[in-house]
Each structure stands twice: as C-alpha cells, then as structure tokens.
Amino acid sequence: MSFTTTDDETRLIAPHTLVFTSMRWHVRAYCEKNGDYRDFVLSRFRGEPELMDDVSEHTREADVA
C-alpha cells in the first residue's frame, strides 16, 4: 500500500540492510516491480512474508545509493 492508493499490493523484494532513522525502521531492498533499490517502512508491512530460498543477484554491493 502506498500513500497514493489504498489497495494492498504484493511486492517481491530482495532486502539487504535494516536502517533505523530515530523514528522508525526501514528495510533497504531491491524491488522487482520498480526495477531498482528502494526503502520500505517496516511498520507498513502486513501479514506473513513468503520467504524464498533463492539467492538474489541484487546485493548491497550493487546498490549505488
């Protein structure tokens, strides 16, 4: 879900780092939908994650930001 829509949306992400910004936790991850690295606010996640055993090519080293 985003601020521009109220619909729930499933995302496939490859997380690599947890970040705390004195107010909330974020996960830095590659987003398959957008095709780049994004920050996701953990408190906005809903339900149980579906974990995959695959190793992603989208690593922290590939994240230039």
mmCIF file of the N, C-alpha and C atoms, coordinates in Angstrom:
data_MODEL
# 
_entry.id   MODEL 
# 
loop_
_atom_site.group_PDB 
_atom_site.id 
_atom_site.type_symbol 
_atom_site.label_atom_id 
_atom_site.label_alt_id 
_atom_site.label_comp_id 
_atom_site.label_asym_id 
_atom_site.label_entity_id 
_atom_site.label_seq_id 
_atom_site.pdbx_PDB_ins_code 
_atom_site.Cartn_x 
_atom_site.Cartn_y 
_atom_site.Cartn_z 
_atom_site.occupancy 
_atom_site.B_iso_or_equiv 
_atom_site.pdbx_formal_charge 
_atom_site.auth_seq_id 
_atom_site.auth_comp_id 
_atom_site.auth_asym_id 
_atom_site.auth_atom_id 
_atom_site.pdbx_PDB_model_num 
ATOM 1   N N  . MET A 1 1  ? 0.852  -1.166  0.000   1.00 0.00 ? 1  MET A N  1 
ATOM 2   C CA . MET A 1 1  ? 0.000  0.000   0.000   1.00 0.00 ? 1  MET A CA 1 
ATOM 3   C C  . MET A 1 1  ? 0.902  1.235   0.000   1.00 0.00 ? 1  MET A C  1 
ATOM 4   N N  . SER A 1 2  ? 0.513  2.250   -0.673  1.00 0.00 ? 2  SER A N  1 
ATOM 5   C CA . SER A 1 2  ? 1.273  3.494   -0.686  1.00 0.00 ? 2  SER A CA 1 
ATOM 6   C C  . SER A 1 2  ? 0.353  4.633   -0.273  1.00 0.00 ? 2  SER A C  1 
ATOM 7   N N  . PHE A 1 3  ? 0.904  5.822   -0.208  1.00 0.00 ? 3  PHE A N  1 
ATOM 8   C CA . PHE A 1 3  ? 0.083  6.980   0.141   1.00 0.00 ? 3  PHE A CA 1 
ATOM 9   C C  . PHE A 1 3  ? -0.851 7.370   -0.988  1.00 0.00 ? 3  PHE A C  1 
ATOM 10  N N  . THR A 1 4  ? -0.571 6.909   -2.207  1.00 0.00 ? 4  THR A N  1 
ATOM 11  C CA . THR A 1 4  ? -1.411 7.285   -3.343  1.00 0.00 ? 4  THR A CA 1 
ATOM 12  C C  . THR A 1 4  ? -2.505 6.277   -3.625  1.00 0.00 ? 4  THR A C  1 
ATOM 13  N N  . THR A 1 5  ? -2.484 5.122   -2.988  1.00 0.00 ? 5  THR A N  1 
ATOM 14  C CA . THR A 1 5  ? -3.511 4.112   -3.204  1.00 0.00 ? 5  THR A CA 1 
ATOM 15  C C  . THR A 1 5  ? -3.836 3.417   -1.890  1.00 0.00 ? 5  THR A C  1 
ATOM 16  N N  . THR A 1 6  ? -5.054 2.923   -1.778  1.00 0.00 ? 6  THR A N  1 
ATOM 17  C CA . THR A 1 6  ? -5.454 2.209   -0.573  1.00 0.00 ? 6  THR A CA 1 
ATOM 18  C C  . THR A 1 6  ? -5.476 0.705   -0.796  1.00 0.00 ? 6  THR A C  1 
ATOM 19  N N  . ASP A 1 7  ? -5.145 0.258   -2.000  1.00 0.00 ? 7  ASP A N  1 
ATOM 20  C CA . ASP A 1 7  ? -5.158 -1.168  -2.310  1.00 0.00 ? 7  ASP A CA 1 
ATOM 21  C C  . ASP A 1 7  ? -3.913 -1.852  -1.753  1.00 0.00 ? 7  ASP A C  1 
ATOM 22  N N  . ASP A 1 8  ? -4.112 -3.055  -1.185  1.00 0.00 ? 8  ASP A N  1 
ATOM 23  C CA . ASP A 1 8  ? -2.977 -3.858  -0.776  1.00 0.00 ? 8  ASP A CA 1 
ATOM 24  C C  . ASP A 1 8  ? -2.267 -4.342  -2.023  1.00 0.00 ? 8  ASP A C  1 
ATOM 25  N N  . GLU A 1 9  ? -0.968 -4.463  -1.924  1.00 0.00 ? 9  GLU A N  1 
ATOM 26  C CA . GLU A 1 9  ? -0.184 -4.850  -3.084  1.00 0.00 ? 9  GLU A CA 1 
ATOM 27  C C  . GLU A 1 9  ? 0.934  -5.783  -2.635  1.00 0.00 ? 9  GLU A C  1 
ATOM 28  N N  . THR A 1 10 ? 1.112  -6.870  -3.353  1.00 0.00 ? 10 THR A N  1 
ATOM 29  C CA . THR A 1 10 ? 2.195  -7.796  -3.061  1.00 0.00 ? 10 THR A CA 1 
ATOM 30  C C  . THR A 1 10 ? 3.437  -7.346  -3.808  1.00 0.00 ? 10 THR A C  1 
ATOM 31  N N  . ARG A 1 11 ? 4.568  -7.329  -3.101  1.00 0.00 ? 11 ARG A N  1 
ATOM 32  C CA . ARG A 1 11 ? 5.835  -6.939  -3.710  1.00 0.00 ? 11 ARG A CA 1 
ATOM 33  C C  . ARG A 1 11 ? 6.857  -8.049  -3.516  1.00 0.00 ? 11 ARG A C  1 
ATOM 34  N N  . LEU A 1 12 ? 7.647  -8.268  -4.527  1.00 0.00 ? 12 LEU A N  1 
ATOM 35  C CA . LEU A 1 12 ? 8.781  -9.173  -4.425  1.00 0.00 ? 12 LEU A CA 1 
ATOM 36  C C  . LEU A 1 12 ? 10.009 -8.303  -4.237  1.00 0.00 ? 12 LEU A C  1 
ATOM 37  N N  . ILE A 1 13 ? 10.639 -8.414  -3.045  1.00 0.00 ? 13 ILE A N  1 
ATOM 38  C CA . ILE A 1 13 ? 11.812 -7.602  -2.752  1.00 0.00 ? 13 ILE A CA 1 
ATOM 39  C C  . ILE A 1 13 ? 12.963 -8.498  -2.322  1.00 0.00 ? 13 ILE A C  1 
ATOM 40  N N  . ALA A 1 14 ? 14.177 -7.993  -2.518  1.00 0.00 ? 14 ALA A N  1 
ATOM 41  C CA . ALA A 1 14 ? 15.404 -8.664  -2.071  1.00 0.00 ? 14 ALA A CA 1 
ATOM 42  C C  . ALA A 1 14 ? 16.073 -7.740  -1.064  1.00 0.00 ? 14 ALA A C  1 
ATOM 43  N N  . PRO A 1 15 ? 15.762 -7.899  0.231   1.00 0.00 ? 15 PRO A N  1 
ATOM 44  C CA . PRO A 1 15 ? 16.311 -6.992  1.254   1.00 0.00 ? 15 PRO A CA 1 
ATOM 45  C C  . PRO A 1 15 ? 17.792 -7.244  1.516   1.00 0.00 ? 15 PRO A C  1 
ATOM 46  N N  . HIS A 1 16 ? 18.508 -6.149  1.872   1.00 0.00 ? 16 HIS A N  1 
ATOM 47  C CA . HIS A 1 16 ? 19.916 -6.322  2.230   1.00 0.00 ? 16 HIS A CA 1 
ATOM 48  C C  . HIS A 1 16 ? 20.332 -5.577  3.487   1.00 0.00 ? 16 HIS A C  1 
ATOM 49  N N  . THR A 1 17 ? 19.577 -4.569  3.937   1.00 0.00 ? 17 THR A N  1 
ATOM 50  C CA . THR A 1 17 ? 20.000 -3.805  5.109   1.00 0.00 ? 17 THR A CA 1 
ATOM 51  C C  . THR A 1 17 ? 18.785 -3.287  5.879   1.00 0.00 ? 17 THR A C  1 
ATOM 52  N N  . LEU A 1 18 ? 18.866 -3.346  7.224   1.00 0.00 ? 18 LEU A N  1 
ATOM 53  C CA . LEU A 1 18 ? 17.884 -2.700  8.086   1.00 0.00 ? 18 LEU A CA 1 
ATOM 54  C C  . LEU A 1 18 ? 18.454 -1.368  8.539   1.00 0.00 ? 18 LEU A C  1 
ATOM 55  N N  . VAL A 1 19 ? 17.604 -0.331  8.541   1.00 0.00 ? 19 VAL A N  1 
ATOM 56  C CA . VAL A 1 19 ? 18.045 1.013   8.889   1.00 0.00 ? 19 VAL A CA 1 
ATOM 57  C C  . VAL A 1 19 ? 17.074 1.597   9.905   1.00 0.00 ? 19 VAL A C  1 
ATOM 58  N N  . PHE A 1 20 ? 17.606 2.188   10.994  1.00 0.00 ? 20 PHE A N  1 
ATOM 59  C CA . PHE A 1 20 ? 16.771 2.887   11.968  1.00 0.00 ? 20 PHE A CA 1 
ATOM 60  C C  . PHE A 1 20 ? 17.048 4.378   11.861  1.00 0.00 ? 20 PHE A C  1 
ATOM 61  N N  . THR A 1 21 ? 15.988 5.183   11.697  1.00 0.00 ? 21 THR A N  1 
ATOM 62  C CA . THR A 1 21 ? 16.146 6.624   11.490  1.00 0.00 ? 21 THR A CA 1 
ATOM 63  C C  . THR A 1 21 ? 15.613 7.431   12.666  1.00 0.00 ? 21 THR A C  1 
ATOM 64  N N  . SER A 1 22 ? 15.872 7.002   13.875  1.00 0.00 ? 22 SER A N  1 
ATOM 65  C CA . SER A 1 22 ? 15.442 7.644   15.123  1.00 0.00 ? 22 SER A CA 1 
ATOM 66  C C  . SER A 1 22 ? 13.929 7.722   15.286  1.00 0.00 ? 22 SER A C  1 
ATOM 67  N N  . MET A 1 23 ? 13.179 7.452   14.229  1.00 0.00 ? 23 MET A N  1 
ATOM 68  C CA . MET A 1 23 ? 11.719 7.455   14.326  1.00 0.00 ? 23 MET A CA 1 
ATOM 69  C C  . MET A 1 23 ? 11.108 6.115   13.941  1.00 0.00 ? 23 MET A C  1 
ATOM 70  N N  . ARG A 1 24 ? 11.737 5.410   12.987  1.00 0.00 ? 24 ARG A N  1 
ATOM 71  C CA . ARG A 1 24 ? 11.163 4.148   12.534  1.00 0.00 ? 24 ARG A CA 1 
ATOM 72  C C  . ARG A 1 24 ? 12.213 3.308   11.811  1.00 0.00 ? 24 ARG A C  1 
ATOM 73  N N  . TRP A 1 25 ? 11.860 2.045   11.644  1.00 0.00 ? 25 TRP A N  1 
ATOM 74  C CA . TRP A 1 25 ? 12.730 1.102   10.954  1.00 0.00 ? 25 TRP A CA 1 
ATOM 75  C C  . TRP A 1 25 ? 12.358 1.018   9.478   1.00 0.00 ? 25 TRP A C  1 
ATOM 76  N N  . HIS A 1 26 ? 13.385 0.917   8.641   1.00 0.00 ? 26 HIS A N  1 
ATOM 77  C CA . HIS A 1 26 ? 13.234 0.727   7.203   1.00 0.00 ? 26 HIS A CA 1 
ATOM 78  C C  . HIS A 1 26 ? 14.036 -0.502  6.804   1.00 0.00 ? 26 HIS A C  1 
ATOM 79  N N  . VAL A 1 27 ? 13.665 -1.093  5.691   1.00 0.00 ? 27 VAL A N  1 
ATOM 80  C CA . VAL A 1 27 ? 14.493 -2.118  5.073   1.00 0.00 ? 27 VAL A CA 1 
ATOM 81  C C  . VAL A 1 27 ? 14.870 -1.610  3.689   1.00 0.00 ? 27 VAL A C  1 
ATOM 82  N N  . ARG A 1 28 ? 16.148 -1.683  3.373   1.00 0.00 ? 28 ARG A N  1 
ATOM 83  C CA . ARG A 1 28 ? 16.639 -1.315  2.042   1.00 0.00 ? 28 ARG A CA 1 
ATOM 84  C C  . ARG A 1 28 ? 16.625 -2.585  1.219   1.00 0.00 ? 28 ARG A C  1 
ATOM 85  N N  . ALA A 1 29 ? 15.968 -2.523  0.066   1.00 0.00 ? 29 ALA A N  1 
ATOM 86  C CA . ALA A 1 29 ? 15.781 -3.736  -0.727  1.00 0.00 ? 29 ALA A CA 1 
ATOM 87  C C  . ALA A 1 29 ? 15.644 -3.417  -2.202  1.00 0.00 ? 29 ALA A C  1 
ATOM 88  N N  . TYR A 1 30 ? 15.976 -4.405  -3.027  1.00 0.00 ? 30 TYR A N  1 
ATOM 89  C CA . TYR A 1 30 ? 15.719 -4.298  -4.459  1.00 0.00 ? 30 TYR A CA 1 
ATOM 90  C C  . TYR A 1 30 ? 14.249 -4.647  -4.677  1.00 0.00 ? 30 TYR A C  1 
ATOM 91  N N  . CYS A 1 31 ? 13.528 -3.810  -5.406  1.00 0.00 ? 31 CYS A N  1 
ATOM 92  C CA . CYS A 1 31 ? 12.109 -4.009  -5.689  1.00 0.00 ? 31 CYS A CA 1 
ATOM 93  C C  . CYS A 1 31 ? 11.958 -4.505  -7.122  1.00 0.00 ? 31 CYS A C  1 
ATOM 94  N N  . GLU A 1 32 ? 11.416 -5.699  -7.287  1.00 0.00 ? 32 GLU A N  1 
ATOM 95  C CA . GLU A 1 32 ? 11.229 -6.266  -8.629  1.00 0.00 ? 32 GLU A CA 1 
ATOM 96  C C  . GLU A 1 32 ? 10.234 -5.442  -9.451  1.00 0.00 ? 32 GLU A C  1 
ATOM 97  N N  . LYS A 1 33 ? 9.213  -4.891  -8.813  1.00 0.00 ? 33 LYS A N  1 
ATOM 98  C CA . LYS A 1 33 ? 8.199  -4.107  -9.532  1.00 0.00 ? 33 LYS A CA 1 
ATOM 99  C C  . LYS A 1 33 ? 8.808  -2.859  -10.168 1.00 0.00 ? 33 LYS A C  1 
ATOM 100 N N  . ASN A 1 34 ? 9.614  -2.129  -9.411  1.00 0.00 ? 34 ASN A N  1 
ATOM 101 C CA . ASN A 1 34 ? 10.189 -0.877  -9.890  1.00 0.00 ? 34 ASN A CA 1 
ATOM 102 C C  . ASN A 1 34 ? 11.550 -1.042  -10.565 1.00 0.00 ? 34 ASN A C  1 
ATOM 103 N N  . GLY A 1 35 ? 12.171 -2.196  -10.371 1.00 0.00 ? 35 GLY A N  1 
ATOM 104 C CA . GLY A 1 35 ? 13.449 -2.461  -11.010 1.00 0.00 ? 35 GLY A CA 1 
ATOM 105 C C  . GLY A 1 35 ? 14.612 -1.663  -10.454 1.00 0.00 ? 35 GLY A C  1 
ATOM 106 N N  . ASP A 1 36 ? 14.503 -1.258  -9.170  1.00 0.00 ? 36 ASP A N  1 
ATOM 107 C CA . ASP A 1 36 ? 15.608 -0.560  -8.528  1.00 0.00 ? 36 ASP A CA 1 
ATOM 108 C C  . ASP A 1 36 ? 15.534 -0.735  -7.012  1.00 0.00 ? 36 ASP A C  1 
ATOM 109 N N  . TYR A 1 37 ? 16.506 -0.162  -6.323  1.00 0.00 ? 37 TYR A N  1 
ATOM 110 C CA . TYR A 1 37 ? 16.564 -0.258  -4.865  1.00 0.00 ? 37 TYR A CA 1 
ATOM 111 C C  . TYR A 1 37 ? 15.696 0.829   -4.251  1.00 0.00 ? 37 TYR A C  1 
ATOM 112 N N  . ARG A 1 38 ? 14.966 0.437   -3.195  1.00 0.00 ? 38 ARG A N  1 
ATOM 113 C CA . ARG A 1 38 ? 14.045 1.352   -2.512  1.00 0.00 ? 38 ARG A CA 1 
ATOM 114 C C  . ARG A 1 38 ? 14.128 1.133   -1.010  1.00 0.00 ? 38 ARG A C  1 
ATOM 115 N N  . ASP A 1 39 ? 13.624 2.107   -0.253  1.00 0.00 ? 39 ASP A N  1 
ATOM 116 C CA . ASP A 1 39 ? 13.475 1.971   1.191   1.00 0.00 ? 39 ASP A CA 1 
ATOM 117 C C  . ASP A 1 39 ? 12.017 1.659   1.491   1.00 0.00 ? 39 ASP A C  1 
ATOM 118 N N  . PHE A 1 40 ? 11.796 0.653   2.326   1.00 0.00 ? 40 PHE A N  1 
ATOM 119 C CA . PHE A 1 40 ? 10.446 0.251   2.718   1.00 0.00 ? 40 PHE A CA 1 
ATOM 120 C C  . PHE A 1 40 ? 10.312 0.400   4.229   1.00 0.00 ? 40 PHE A C  1 
ATOM 121 N N  . VAL A 1 41 ? 9.240  1.040   4.686   1.00 0.00 ? 41 VAL A N  1 
ATOM 122 C CA . VAL A 1 41 ? 8.988  1.229   6.113   1.00 0.00 ? 41 VAL A CA 1 
ATOM 123 C C  . VAL A 1 41 ? 8.410  -0.074  6.670   1.00 0.00 ? 41 VAL A C  1 
ATOM 124 N N  . LEU A 1 42 ? 9.086  -0.641  7.655   1.00 0.00 ? 42 LEU A N  1 
ATOM 125 C CA . LEU A 1 42 ? 8.676  -1.943  8.181   1.00 0.00 ? 42 LEU A CA 1 
ATOM 126 C C  . LEU A 1 42 ? 7.281  -1.937  8.801   1.00 0.00 ? 42 LEU A C  1 
ATOM 127 N N  . SER A 1 43 ? 6.874  -0.847  9.418   1.00 0.00 ? 43 SER A N  1 
ATOM 128 C CA . SER A 1 43 ? 5.558  -0.808  10.065  1.00 0.00 ? 43 SER A CA 1 
ATOM 129 C C  . SER A 1 43 ? 4.414  -0.863  9.053   1.00 0.00 ? 43 SER A C  1 
ATOM 130 N N  . ARG A 1 44 ? 4.722  -0.698  7.771   1.00 0.00 ? 44 ARG A N  1 
ATOM 131 C CA . ARG A 1 44 ? 3.677  -0.751  6.747   1.00 0.00 ? 44 ARG A CA 1 
ATOM 132 C C  . ARG A 1 44 ? 3.498  -2.149  6.177   1.00 0.00 ? 44 ARG A C  1 
ATOM 133 N N  . PHE A 1 45 ? 4.383  -3.079  6.548   1.00 0.00 ? 45 PHE A N  1 
ATOM 134 C CA . PHE A 1 45 ? 4.240  -4.467  6.090   1.00 0.00 ? 45 PHE A CA 1 
ATOM 135 C C  . PHE A 1 45 ? 3.060  -5.105  6.809   1.00 0.00 ? 45 PHE A C  1 
ATOM 136 N N  . ARG A 1 46 ? 2.311  -5.922  6.105   1.00 0.00 ? 46 ARG A N  1 
ATOM 137 C CA . ARG A 1 46 ? 1.146  -6.606  6.670   1.00 0.00 ? 46 ARG A CA 1 
ATOM 138 C C  . ARG A 1 46 ? 1.226  -8.088  6.359   1.00 0.00 ? 46 ARG A C  1 
ATOM 139 N N  . GLY A 1 47 ? 0.701  -8.910  7.273   1.00 0.00 ? 47 GLY A N  1 
ATOM 140 C CA . GLY A 1 47 ? 0.647  -10.349 7.044   1.00 0.00 ? 47 GLY A CA 1 
ATOM 141 C C  . GLY A 1 47 ? 1.990  -11.028 7.248   1.00 0.00 ? 47 GLY A C  1 
ATOM 142 N N  . GLU A 1 48 ? 2.055  -12.264 6.827   1.00 0.00 ? 48 GLU A N  1 
ATOM 143 C CA . GLU A 1 48 ? 3.256  -13.081 6.946   1.00 0.00 ? 48 GLU A CA 1 
ATOM 144 C C  . GLU A 1 48 ? 4.038  -13.035 5.641   1.00 0.00 ? 48 GLU A C  1 
ATOM 145 N N  . PRO A 1 49 ? 5.345  -12.803 5.714   1.00 0.00 ? 49 PRO A N  1 
ATOM 146 C CA . PRO A 1 49 ? 6.128  -12.799 4.474   1.00 0.00 ? 49 PRO A CA 1 
ATOM 147 C C  . PRO A 1 49 ? 6.285  -14.208 3.922   1.00 0.00 ? 49 PRO A C  1 
ATOM 148 N N  . GLU A 1 50 ? 6.327  -14.304 2.632   1.00 0.00 ? 50 GLU A N  1 
ATOM 149 C CA . GLU A 1 50 ? 6.601  -15.577 1.969   1.00 0.00 ? 50 GLU A CA 1 
ATOM 150 C C  . GLU A 1 50 ? 8.080  -15.561 1.605   1.00 0.00 ? 50 GLU A C  1 
ATOM 151 N N  . LEU A 1 51 ? 8.864  -16.372 2.313   1.00 0.00 ? 51 LEU A N  1 
ATOM 152 C CA . LEU A 1 51 ? 10.308 -16.379 2.112   1.00 0.00 ? 51 LEU A CA 1 
ATOM 153 C C  . LEU A 1 51 ? 10.704 -17.367 1.030   1.00 0.00 ? 51 LEU A C  1 
ATOM 154 N N  . MET A 1 52 ? 11.694 -16.978 0.241   1.00 0.00 ? 52 MET A N  1 
ATOM 155 C CA . MET A 1 52 ? 12.190 -17.833 -0.831  1.00 0.00 ? 52 MET A CA 1 
ATOM 156 C C  . MET A 1 52 ? 13.635 -18.228 -0.502  1.00 0.00 ? 52 MET A C  1 
ATOM 157 N N  . ASP A 1 53 ? 14.049 -19.402 -0.953  1.00 0.00 ? 53 ASP A N  1 
ATOM 158 C CA . ASP A 1 53 ? 15.403 -19.880 -0.701  1.00 0.00 ? 53 ASP A CA 1 
ATOM 159 C C  . ASP A 1 53 ? 16.397 -19.410 -1.750  1.00 0.00 ? 53 ASP A C  1 
ATOM 160 N N  . ASP A 1 54 ? 15.915 -18.732 -2.773  1.00 0.00 ? 54 ASP A N  1 
ATOM 161 C CA . ASP A 1 54 ? 16.785 -18.289 -3.864  1.00 0.00 ? 54 ASP A CA 1 
ATOM 162 C C  . ASP A 1 54 ? 17.793 -17.252 -3.367  1.00 0.00 ? 54 ASP A C  1 
ATOM 163 N N  . VAL A 1 55 ? 18.948 -17.231 -3.975  1.00 0.00 ? 55 VAL A N  1 
ATOM 164 C CA . VAL A 1 55 ? 19.949 -16.205 -3.711  1.00 0.00 ? 55 VAL A CA 1 
ATOM 165 C C  . VAL A 1 55 ? 19.775 -15.121 -4.772  1.00 0.00 ? 55 VAL A C  1 
ATOM 166 N N  . SER A 1 56 ? 19.668 -13.886 -4.332  1.00 0.00 ? 56 SER A N  1 
ATOM 167 C CA . SER A 1 56 ? 19.430 -12.781 -5.256  1.00 0.00 ? 56 SER A CA 1 
ATOM 168 C C  . SER A 1 56 ? 20.744 -12.225 -5.783  1.00 0.00 ? 56 SER A C  1 
ATOM 169 N N  . GLU A 1 57 ? 20.721 -11.783 -7.019  1.00 0.00 ? 57 GLU A N  1 
ATOM 170 C CA . GLU A 1 57 ? 21.871 -11.085 -7.598  1.00 0.00 ? 57 GLU A CA 1 
ATOM 171 C C  . GLU A 1 57 ? 21.877 -9.618  -7.194  1.00 0.00 ? 57 GLU A C  1 
ATOM 172 N N  . HIS A 1 58 ? 20.794 -9.156  -6.575  1.00 0.00 ? 58 HIS A N  1 
ATOM 173 C CA . HIS A 1 58 ? 20.643 -7.757  -6.175  1.00 0.00 ? 58 HIS A CA 1 
ATOM 174 C C  . HIS A 1 58 ? 21.129 -7.592  -4.734  1.00 0.00 ? 58 HIS A C  1 
ATOM 175 N N  . THR A 1 59 ? 22.429 -7.382  -4.584  1.00 0.00 ? 59 THR A N  1 
ATOM 176 C CA . THR A 1 59 ? 23.073 -7.323  -3.278  1.00 0.00 ? 59 THR A CA 1 
ATOM 177 C C  . THR A 1 59 ? 23.320 -5.883  -2.846  1.00 0.00 ? 59 THR A C  1 
ATOM 178 N N  . ARG A 1 60 ? 23.777 -5.741  -1.621  1.00 0.00 ? 60 ARG A N  1 
ATOM 179 C CA . ARG A 1 60 ? 24.122 -4.411  -1.097  1.00 0.00 ? 60 ARG A CA 1 
ATOM 180 C C  . ARG A 1 60 ? 25.219 -3.773  -1.934  1.00 0.00 ? 60 ARG A C  1 
ATOM 181 N N  . GLU A 1 61 ? 26.155 -4.558  -2.407  1.00 0.00 ? 61 GLU A N  1 
ATOM 182 C CA . GLU A 1 61 ? 27.250 -4.029  -3.221  1.00 0.00 ? 61 GLU A CA 1 
ATOM 183 C C  . GLU A 1 61 ? 26.762 -3.454  -4.556  1.00 0.00 ? 61 GLU A C  1 
ATOM 184 N N  . ALA A 1 62 ? 25.663 -3.959  -5.055  1.00 0.00 ? 62 ALA A N  1 
ATOM 185 C CA . ALA A 1 62 ? 25.102 -3.472  -6.327  1.00 0.00 ? 62 ALA A CA 1 
ATOM 186 C C  . ALA A 1 62 ? 24.236 -2.219  -6.128  1.00 0.00 ? 62 ALA A C  1 
ATOM 187 N N  . ASP A 1 63 ? 23.932 -1.872  -4.890  1.00 0.00 ? 63 ASP A N  1 
ATOM 188 C CA . ASP A 1 63 ? 23.085 -0.714  -4.569  1.00 0.00 ? 63 ASP A CA 1 
ATOM 189 C C  . ASP A 1 63 ? 23.973 0.530   -4.483  1.00 0.00 ? 63 ASP A C  1 
ATOM 190 N N  . VAL A 1 64 ? 23.976 1.344   -5.519  1.00 0.00 ? 64 VAL A N  1 
ATOM 191 C CA . VAL A 1 64 ? 24.860 2.512   -5.554  1.00 0.00 ? 64 VAL A CA 1 
ATOM 192 C C  . VAL A 1 64 ? 24.407 3.634   -4.639  1.00 0.00 ? 64 VAL A C  1 
ATOM 193 N N  . ALA A 1 65 ? 23.148 3.641   -4.228  1.00 0.00 ? 65 ALA A N  1 
ATOM 194 C CA . ALA A 1 65 ? 22.660 4.693   -3.318  1.00 0.00 ? 65 ALA A CA 1 
ATOM 195 C C  . ALA A 1 65 ? 22.999 4.303   -1.896  1.00 0.00 ? 65 ALA A C  1 
# 
